[in-house]
Amino acid sequence: MEDKSEQILEFLKKNSKLSLRQLAKKAGIPLTTAHNRIKKMQEEGVIKNYSVEVDYNKLGFGLCAYIMALIKHDSTHKSQQEIAKKILKLSFVESIDIITGEFDLLIKVRAKNIPQLNKLITKELRNIEGIDKTTTLFVLEEMN
């Protein structure tokens, strides 16, 4: 990838609301060039999506946690990907990754409070076929 395209990408990662005119000016390139570079990165799949950064505290979902989950490989015929897709459908799950190490899945969740998180883990997550063990890590401060 060319330097100017990487520069545009960095600007967009910091603020995806920048207008094309603002991006071109920051990168020091003509408007048409900026447009063509963004279009090319979209076509190549480098830019997959534009997103919004949410202040979950203001929505009442200030509790963030990571749940490491172990899959019972001998008791289910479902793959890690199938189980992960099922977990991702749960309303409190923000993201999920298949990982290496002692656990199989790393799940980022949001909740209003500890009792709600407890319910989500014990009543919903642990009732998914194939989930064996979970360990929860509470986020003390998010650094974006």
N, CA, C and O of each residue as an XYZ file, in Angstrom:
576
protein
N       0.853     -1.181      0.000
C       0.000      0.000      0.000
C       0.896      1.242      0.000
O       1.932      1.280      0.665
N       0.483      2.228     -0.743
C       1.263      3.462     -0.846
C       1.132      4.303      0.423
O       0.155      4.193      1.162
N       2.139      5.143      0.655
C       2.185      5.970      1.867
C       0.941      6.833      2.050
O       0.406      6.921      3.155
N       0.479      7.467      0.982
C      -0.698      8.353      1.090
C      -1.950      7.544      1.424
O      -2.800      8.010      2.183
N      -2.072      6.350      0.874
C      -3.219      5.498      1.191
C      -3.173      5.089      2.661
O      -4.197      5.087      3.345
N      -1.984      4.746      3.139
C      -1.831      4.400      4.557
C      -2.166      5.597      5.434
O      -2.778      5.446      6.492
N      -1.767      6.780      4.997
C      -2.049      7.997      5.747
C      -3.561      8.247      5.810
O      -4.092      8.580      6.870
N      -4.242      8.090      4.692
C      -5.699      8.252      4.652
C      -6.349      7.243      5.585
O      -7.269      7.586      6.327
N      -5.886      6.022      5.554
C      -6.424      4.967      6.406
C      -6.261      5.327      7.883
O      -7.182      5.119      8.672
N      -5.120      5.856      8.259
C      -4.883      6.270      9.649
C      -5.839      7.385     10.053
O      -6.381      7.369     11.158
N      -6.047      8.348      9.168
C      -6.991      9.437      9.461
C      -8.399      8.873      9.666
O      -9.100      9.280     10.592
N      -8.813      7.943      8.810
C     -10.146      7.352      8.913
C     -10.291      6.510     10.171
O     -11.362      6.488     10.777
N      -9.224      5.812     10.576
C      -9.286      5.013     11.796
C      -9.510      5.898     13.018
O     -10.195      5.505     13.962
N      -8.933      7.083     12.992
C      -9.099      8.015     14.114
C     -10.450      8.718     14.079
O     -11.033      9.003     15.125
N     -10.950      8.999     12.869
C     -12.227      9.699     12.746
C     -12.853      9.377     11.391
O     -12.520      9.999     10.382
N     -13.751      8.414     11.376
C     -14.364      7.994     10.107
C     -15.392      9.002      9.596
O     -15.947      8.818      8.512
N     -15.653     10.063     10.358
C     -16.597     11.093      9.926
C     -15.932     12.177      9.079
O     -16.615     13.063      8.567
N     -14.622     12.118      8.925
C     -13.955     13.134      8.120
C     -14.522     13.126      6.701
O     -14.749     12.068      6.115
N     -14.743     14.310      6.169
C     -15.238     14.405      4.792
C     -14.090     14.103      3.834
O     -12.919     14.117      4.215
N     -14.445     13.838      2.611
C     -13.439     13.577      1.585
C     -12.536     14.798      1.421
O     -11.326     14.667      1.239
N     -13.124     15.959      1.486
C     -12.360     17.204      1.366
C     -11.351     17.323      2.519
O     -10.198     17.696      2.298
N     -11.782     17.009      3.736
C     -10.889     17.077      4.902
C      -9.756     16.056      4.775
O      -8.603     16.361      5.082
N     -10.089     14.847      4.320
C      -9.061     13.802      4.143
C      -8.021     14.234      3.111
O      -6.818     14.095      3.334
N      -8.493     14.755      1.987
C      -7.578     15.188      0.933
C      -6.647     16.286      1.443
O      -5.446     16.276      1.172
N      -7.219     17.223      2.181
C      -6.417     18.332      2.711
C      -5.372     17.821      3.703
O      -4.208     18.214      3.635
N      -5.786     16.944      4.627
C      -4.849     16.404      5.626
C      -3.725     15.603      4.961
O      -2.572     15.669      5.387
N      -4.069     14.848      3.917
C      -3.068     14.021      3.231
C      -2.257     14.816      2.214
O      -1.234     14.342      1.719
N      -2.713     16.014      1.909
C      -1.987     16.852      0.951
C      -2.085     16.348     -0.476
O      -1.124     16.421     -1.242
N      -3.266     15.832     -0.827
C      -3.473     15.306     -2.188
C      -4.783     15.869     -2.745
O      -5.642     16.316     -1.986
N      -4.932     15.844     -4.083
C      -6.180     16.327     -4.681
C      -7.386     15.493     -4.237
O      -7.255     14.317     -3.898
N      -8.548     16.120     -4.246
C      -9.797     15.487     -3.852
C     -10.061     14.210     -4.641
O     -10.432     13.189     -4.061
N      -9.874     14.258     -5.943
C     -10.117     13.088     -6.798
C      -9.185     11.940     -6.439
O      -9.600     10.781     -6.440
N      -7.941     12.250     -6.135
C      -6.970     11.220     -5.753
C      -7.386     10.550     -4.450
O      -7.319      9.328     -4.318
N      -7.819     11.368     -3.483
C      -8.274     10.814     -2.202
C      -9.477      9.897     -2.428
O      -9.540      8.802     -1.870
N     -10.416     10.342     -3.235
C     -11.603      9.544     -3.544
C     -11.208      8.211     -4.172
O     -11.707      7.161     -3.767
N     -10.321      8.250     -5.151
C      -9.893      7.030     -5.846
C      -9.165      6.066     -4.913
O      -9.355      4.853     -4.998
N      -8.342      6.599     -4.033
C      -7.614      5.736     -3.084
C      -8.574      5.065     -2.096
O      -8.427      3.880     -1.793
N      -9.548      5.816     -1.599
C     -10.534      5.234     -0.680
C     -11.355      4.171     -1.401
O     -11.582      3.087     -0.865
N     -11.797      4.480     -2.605
C     -12.589      3.523     -3.393
C     -11.794      2.238     -3.637
O     -12.334      1.137     -3.530
N     -10.516      2.386     -3.964
C      -9.658      1.218     -4.213
C      -9.505      0.378     -2.935
O      -9.567     -0.851     -2.991
N      -9.306      1.040     -1.783
C      -9.168      0.301     -0.520
C     -10.465     -0.418     -0.160
O     -10.431     -1.502      0.423
N     -11.609      0.178     -0.505
C     -12.892     -0.490     -0.268
C     -13.036     -1.707     -1.179
O     -13.447     -2.776     -0.729
N     -12.703     -1.548     -2.439
C     -12.807     -2.649     -3.409
C     -11.874     -3.810     -3.050
O     -12.226     -4.971     -3.253
N     -10.697     -3.504     -2.522
C      -9.728     -4.532     -2.147
C     -10.026     -5.150     -0.787
O      -9.366     -6.107     -0.382
N     -11.017     -4.610     -0.080
C     -11.380     -5.142      1.229
C     -10.511     -4.644      2.366
O     -10.618     -5.144      3.486
N      -9.651     -3.667      2.104
C      -8.835     -3.086      3.170
C      -9.750     -2.322      4.121
O      -9.647     -2.454      5.341
N     -10.642     -1.523      3.548
C     -11.677     -0.842      4.342
C     -12.926     -1.700      4.215
O     -13.521     -1.796      3.141
N     -13.317     -2.323      5.324
C     -14.473     -3.216      5.297
C     -15.739     -2.532      5.798
O     -16.845     -2.906      5.410
N     -15.579     -1.532      6.657
C     -16.743     -0.973      7.310
C     -16.377      0.366      7.939
O     -15.206      0.624      8.218
N     -17.351      1.197      8.155
C     -17.198      2.421      8.926
C     -18.034      2.219     10.179
O     -19.136      1.673     10.108
N     -17.529      2.648     11.315
C     -18.242      2.340     12.551
C     -18.374      3.559     13.452
O     -17.845      4.636     13.174
N     -19.088      3.348     14.523
C     -19.340      4.386     15.511
C     -18.737      3.944     16.834
O     -18.857      2.781     17.219
N     -18.091      4.868     17.526
C     -17.581      4.585     18.865
C     -18.641      5.030     19.861
O     -19.007      6.204     19.908
N     -19.126      4.093     20.650
C     -20.241      4.349     21.562
C     -19.719      4.573     22.976
O     -18.794      3.887     23.412
N     -20.304      5.527     23.694
C     -20.013      5.713     25.110
C     -21.016      4.866     25.881
O     -22.132      5.309     26.150
N     -20.621      3.657     26.234
C     -21.525      2.709     26.885
C     -21.939      3.170     28.278
O     -23.012      2.797     28.751
N     -21.119      3.964     28.937
C     -21.493      4.492     30.252
C     -22.756      5.340     30.154
O     -23.632      5.268     31.015
N     -22.841      6.137     29.105
C     -24.007      7.004     28.926
C     -25.261      6.198     28.591
O     -26.378      6.674     28.795
N     -25.082      4.996     28.083
C     -26.220      4.123     27.775
C     -26.580      3.223     28.952
O     -27.553      2.471     28.894
N     -25.789      3.305     30.018
C     -26.062      2.477     31.190
C     -25.417      1.103     31.132
O     -25.737      0.237     31.946
N     -24.518      0.889     30.189
C     -23.823     -0.394     30.061
C     -22.326     -0.190     30.304
O     -21.495     -0.535     29.463
N     -22.002      0.370     31.455
C     -20.628      0.709     31.778
C     -19.754     -0.453     32.202
O     -18.534     -0.312     32.284
N     -20.359     -1.600     32.473
C     -19.575     -2.762     32.889
C     -19.105     -3.519     31.644
O     -19.907     -4.035     30.866
N     -17.797     -3.567     31.483
C     -17.193     -4.287     30.361
C     -16.373     -5.429     30.939
O     -15.680     -5.263     31.943
N     -16.457     -6.580     30.305
C     -15.696     -7.737     30.772
C     -15.297     -8.601     29.583
O     -15.909     -8.554     28.516
N     -14.269     -9.377     29.799
C     -13.859    -10.395     28.834
C     -14.116    -11.741     29.486
O     -13.778    -11.960     30.650
N     -14.709    -12.624     28.730
C     -14.961    -13.973     29.228
C     -14.149    -14.934     28.369
O     -14.290    -14.978     27.147
N     -13.306    -15.690     29.032
C     -12.561    -16.737     28.332
C     -13.370    -18.014     28.500
O     -13.744    -18.382     29.613
N     -13.634    -18.679     27.394
C     -14.466    -19.879     27.439
C     -13.709    -21.073     26.871
O     -12.976    -20.968     25.887
N     -13.915    -22.206     27.528
C     -13.335    -23.475     27.093
C     -14.447    -24.307     26.472
O     -15.544    -24.405     27.023
N     -14.164    -24.891     25.347
C     -15.152    -25.713     24.646
C     -14.904    -27.178     24.969
O     -13.761    -27.632     25.006
N     -16.007    -27.925     25.207
C     -15.923    -29.376     25.393
C     -15.809    -29.984     24.006
O     -16.799    -30.074     23.280
N     -14.631    -30.392     23.646
C     -14.424    -30.926     22.297
C     -14.949    -32.343     22.147
O     -15.278    -32.761     21.037
N     -15.034    -33.088     23.239
C     -15.458    -34.485     23.137
C     -16.975    -34.657     23.219
O     -17.495    -35.692     22.802
N     -17.690    -33.671     23.743
C     -19.121    -33.849     23.962
C     -19.988    -33.237     22.866
O     -21.193    -33.485     22.826
N     -19.410    -32.461     22.000
C     -20.196    -31.828     20.944
C     -19.517    -32.022     19.602
O     -18.293    -32.106     19.501
N     -20.324    -32.089     18.612
C     -19.776    -32.242     17.256
C     -19.725    -30.889     16.545
O     -19.491    -30.816     15.339
N     -19.947    -29.832     17.304
C     -19.930    -28.494     16.723
C     -18.507    -27.947     16.742
O     -17.735    -28.205     17.665
N     -18.182    -27.188     15.705
C     -16.855    -26.577     15.629
C     -16.806    -25.322     16.491
O     -17.836    -24.800     16.918
N     -15.593    -24.852     16.735
C     -15.424    -23.604     17.479
C     -16.144    -22.462     16.766
O     -16.750    -21.606     17.410
N     -16.077    -22.454     15.440
C     -16.717    -21.399     14.669
C     -18.233    -21.426     14.845
O     -18.853    -20.370     14.974
N     -18.841    -22.611     14.853
C     -20.292    -22.725     15.040
C     -20.702    -22.217     16.423
O     -21.682    -21.484     16.561
N     -19.953    -22.610     17.424
C     -20.261    -22.172     18.794
C     -20.055    -20.666     18.916
O     -20.868    -19.981     19.536
N     -18.979    -20.144     18.334
C     -18.702    -18.706     18.384
C     -19.822    -17.914     17.708
O     -20.239    -16.875     18.221
N     -20.310    -18.388     16.570
C     -21.399    -17.694     15.870
C     -22.665    -17.668     16.714
O     -23.399    -16.680     16.706
N     -22.922    -18.746     17.437
C     -24.107    -18.802     18.311
C     -23.958    -17.806     19.468
O     -24.909    -17.107     19.819
N     -22.764    -17.747     20.053
C     -22.502    -16.820     21.154
C     -22.611    -15.378     20.677
O     -23.134    -14.526     21.394
N     -22.128    -15.102     19.485
C     -22.146    -13.740     18.940
C     -23.570    -13.200     18.791
O     -23.766    -11.985     18.763
N     -24.547    -14.070     18.697
C     -25.950    -13.654     18.577
C     -26.542    -13.176     19.910
O     -27.588    -12.528     19.922
N     -25.881    -13.493     21.031
C     -26.382    -13.056     22.329
C     -26.292    -11.531     22.418
O     -25.301    -10.937     21.993
N     -27.317    -10.910     22.964
C     -27.423     -9.448     22.935
C     -26.302     -8.714     23.667
O     -25.967     -7.588     23.299
N     -25.731     -9.316     24.671
C     -24.715     -8.622     25.464
C     -23.312     -8.778     24.917
O     -22.383     -8.166     25.444
N     -23.125     -9.579     23.873
C     -21.794     -9.852     23.320
C     -21.417     -8.778     22.309
O     -22.146     -8.525     21.350
N     -20.276     -8.157     22.538
C     -19.775     -7.125     21.626
C     -18.883     -7.728     20.542
O     -18.964     -7.344     19.375
N     -18.028     -8.679     20.940
C     -17.154     -9.330     19.968
C     -16.707    -10.677     20.519
O     -16.808    -10.947     21.716
N     -16.212    -11.509     19.619
C     -15.714    -12.827     20.028
C     -14.558    -13.208     19.119
O     -14.587    -12.971     17.912
N     -13.541    -13.803     19.726
C     -12.370    -14.255     18.977
C     -12.052    -15.693     19.353
O     -12.182    -16.087     20.512
N     -11.638    -16.465     18.370
C     -11.137    -17.819     18.618
C      -9.642    -17.663     18.890
O      -8.917    -17.070     18.092
N      -9.192    -18.197     20.016
C      -7.823    -17.947     20.463
C      -7.065    -19.251     20.708
O      -7.642    -20.338     20.680
N      -5.777    -19.118     20.947
C      -4.953    -20.254     21.325
C      -4.672    -20.162     22.818
O      -4.913    -19.132     23.446
N      -4.165    -21.240     23.367
C      -3.819    -21.244     24.787
C      -4.758    -22.134     25.578
O      -5.338    -23.079     25.044
N      -4.899    -21.821     26.851
C      -5.705    -22.632     27.759
C      -7.195    -22.597     27.406
O      -7.911    -23.575     27.624
N      -7.657    -21.469     26.863
C      -9.063    -21.314     26.499
C      -9.214    -21.267     24.985
O      -8.243    -21.069     24.255
N     -10.438    -21.450     24.529
C     -10.716    -21.488     23.093
C     -11.311    -20.198     22.552
O     -11.090    -19.848     21.393
N     -12.070    -19.483     23.394
C     -12.769    -18.289     22.945
C     -12.514    -17.120     23.891
O     -12.391    -17.307     25.102
N     -12.436    -15.930     23.339
C     -12.342    -14.706     24.118
C     -13.534    -13.846     23.725
O     -13.652    -13.417     22.577
N     -14.418    -13.598     24.688
C     -15.688    -12.935     24.416
C     -15.712    -11.593     25.149
O     -15.515    -11.546     26.364
N     -15.950    -10.518     24.424
C     -16.071     -9.191     25.037
C     -17.555     -8.920     25.239
O     -18.347     -9.022     24.302
N     -17.926     -8.573     26.470
C     -19.338     -8.364     26.793
C     -19.555     -7.013     27.467
O     -18.625     -6.418     28.011
N     -20.789     -6.545     27.422
C     -21.221     -5.317     28.086
C     -22.440     -5.641     28.931
O     -23.308     -6.406     28.510
N     -22.506     -5.065     30.115
C     -23.657     -5.261     30.995
C     -23.884     -4.002     31.809
O     -23.018     -3.131     31.894
N     -25.076     -3.922     32.412
C     -25.406     -2.768     33.255
C     -24.747     -2.866     34.617
O     -24.307     -1.862     35.176
N     -24.678     -4.095     35.157
C     -24.134     -4.291     36.497
C     -23.736     -5.758     36.683
O     -23.942     -6.581     35.791
N     -23.171     -6.077     37.837
C     -22.696     -7.440     38.103
C     -23.851     -8.449     38.133
O     -23.710     -9.525     37.552
N     -24.982     -8.155     38.779
C     -26.076     -9.135     38.743
C     -26.531     -9.460     37.314
O     -26.831    -10.612     37.002
N     -26.581     -8.445     36.454
C     -26.969     -8.712     35.063
C     -25.903     -9.562     34.371
O     -26.236    -10.495     33.639
N     -24.635     -9.250     34.594
C     -23.562    -10.039     33.991
C     -23.614    -11.478     34.492
O     -23.435    -12.411     33.709
N     -23.856    -11.665     35.776
C     -23.971    -13.006     36.345
C     -25.079    -13.794     35.636
O     -24.891    -14.954     35.269
N     -26.214    -13.159     35.453
C     -27.339    -13.816     34.777
C     -26.972    -14.172     33.337
O     -27.270    -15.266     32.859
N     -26.322    -13.232     32.660
C     -25.945    -13.466     31.272
C     -24.986    -14.657     31.145
O     -25.103    -15.469     30.227
N     -24.045    -14.742     32.076
C     -23.064    -15.829     32.016
C     -23.700    -17.156     32.423
O     -23.579    -18.153     31.712
N     -24.373    -17.163     33.563
C     -24.871    -18.442     34.104
C     -26.126    -18.948     33.408
O     -26.325    -20.158     33.307
N     -26.969    -18.056     32.932
C     -28.236    -18.484     32.326
C     -28.182    -18.590     30.805
O     -28.882    -19.412     30.212
N     -27.351    -17.759     30.172
C     -27.321    -17.765     28.711
C     -26.058    -18.418     28.150
O     -26.132    -19.406     27.419
N     -24.911    -17.862     28.496
C     -23.656    -18.344     27.912
C     -23.371    -19.802     28.274
O     -23.085    -20.616     27.396
N     -23.447    -20.126     29.542
C     -23.114    -21.483     29.970
C     -24.147    -22.515     29.541
O     -23.896    -23.715     29.656
N     -25.302    -22.077     29.048
C     -26.308    -23.012     28.549
C     -26.148    -23.321     27.062
O     -26.916    -24.100     26.497
N     -25.161    -22.717     26.443
C     -24.887    -23.030     25.043
C     -24.141    -24.354     24.983
O     -23.129    -24.546     25.657
N     -24.660    -25.263     24.165
C     -24.057    -26.585     24.044
C     -22.601    -26.470     23.598
O     -22.295    -25.812     22.604
N     -21.726    -27.106     24.334
C     -20.306    -27.109     24.001
C     -19.466    -26.234     24.909
O     -18.243    -26.369     24.929
N     -20.097    -25.333     25.669
C     -19.337    -24.489     26.592
C     -19.067    -25.279     27.862
O     -19.996    -25.770     28.503
N     -17.795    -25.401     28.224
C     -17.397    -26.197     29.383
C     -17.123    -25.325     30.594
O     -17.734    -25.507     31.647
N     -16.212    -24.384     30.450
C     -15.744    -23.580     31.577
C     -15.575    -22.144     31.108
O     -15.210    -21.890     29.960
N     -15.847    -21.205     32.017
C     -15.614    -19.802     31.697
C     -14.832    -19.131     32.817
O     -14.941    -19.505     33.985
N     -14.055    -18.149     32.444
C     -13.354    -17.299     33.396
C     -13.596    -15.865     32.962
O     -13.428    -15.526     31.791
N     -13.991    -15.027     33.906
C     -14.350    -13.655     33.578
C     -13.295    -12.680     34.085
O     -12.833    -12.775     35.222
N     -12.930    -11.756     33.231
C     -11.977    -10.695     33.545
C     -12.707     -9.365     33.426
O     -13.242     -9.049     32.363
N     -12.738     -8.578     34.505
C     -13.412     -7.284     34.480
C     -12.464     -6.207     33.986
O     -11.295     -6.177     34.369
N     -12.966     -5.322     33.137
C     -12.186     -4.209     32.630
C     -12.277     -3.063     33.634
O     -13.374     -2.618     33.972
N     -11.135     -2.589     34.108
C     -11.111     -1.482     35.059
C     -11.137     -0.138     34.351
O     -11.749      0.818     34.827
N     -10.460     -0.078     33.201
C     -10.413      1.166     32.423
C     -10.152      0.824     30.968
O      -9.234      0.066     30.653
N     -10.958      1.382     30.088
C     -10.769      1.150     28.658
C      -9.874      2.227     28.081
O     -10.083      3.415     28.324
N      -8.885      1.815     27.324
C      -7.932      2.725     26.714
C      -8.123      2.664     25.196
O      -7.717      1.694     24.556
N      -8.730      3.681     24.635
C      -8.953      3.719     23.172
C      -8.022      4.674     22.502
O      -8.071      4.831     21.282
